[in-house]
């Protein structure tokens, strides 16, 4: 097969097509990894939590969510292992890793609804409950 | 004449059709009866096909679903129990006292988690989780709050600064709180007979949960943390336990002695911390207990 060989005037041979597809594929996948690719849907396991604009507990709060709320988690190589890049509804922000669960948690607010309703939490209580889980320094002492 | 022949022909076919239909219906009823009656004869076949096993599993699953539904119904009118009860109580108390305790403030990362983890490991205290909440007030120095099988410690930053605590001294303070939590001192102070029956109780009959015992518990938290704290005997027990625990750990032992000395000096010199001895009786005496005088 004589075919058309790759030439500098822009035409390329059919035999180079798979190679070019491979390059395009590699380029696209690398850009997805560098950017934000969806890791999966996680759930909030803390009673309440704040979604922050930056990966910092003192950065602006975008919204407050309650236990069991589904959260889309995206890969972000620049972040420390303590934080996660997430999306909830229209909000694109960050949350502490320790507050997420890959399975739907059994939230006590749902399990004991009558007891929970007796608490009669105000908006500031909900705000502080979310902040509390931001401020707690959690450490696990494992077996090594 | 032709018309008559056609009509008769039609009547004949209708008659035959209806008879056939009756016969077919009769046949299907008989077949159904046979099906019911002869079920036992095909039991072996069913068992061979594992259909009875499937039916058994189905019944078991339905029973499970029914039990879960009943449990859910019961929990709807129940007070949480066990570890969860204490977690909710402590978190709610912190939320309700957020402005008083001043824990919602900007602070640097002191690295408490890293160095305290090392100390816990060094002392063989493993396989557990602990949480530290830093306070921006000198009204409370340090306290553990009941948190089920986990440890929750509130720790004052002004207290740490006034004492100029080192990393190992802070870690040792957390270890001391860990021992207190293992003795359940806090729970014993805030517990009452009524609360004992209240935890995990179902209000299914009343259809309304009594919230007053829980409110009373939170006020007992206030009382213990702001006014009462621990007794001399409790302090003695903890100090003795610390002595045993730090027995073979020269550096940590030194750190604990240094911590107690610093606290004793602070409460004697700084009027802000004069109340400290009310909560944790006499650091000077504690020091003597520890070194065995």
Interface residues (C-beta under 8 A of the other chain):
Chain A: X47 X58 X108 X111 X112 X113 X114 X115 X118 X119 X125 X128 X129 X131 X132 X135 X136 X137 X138 X139 X140 X141 X142 X143 X144
Chain B: X75 X76 X77 X78 X79 X80 X84 X88 X91 X92 X94 X95 X96 X98 X103 X104 X106 X112 X113 X116 X117 X120 X121 X125 X126 X127 X128 X129 X130 X131 X132 X133 X134 X152 X203 X208 X209 X211 X214
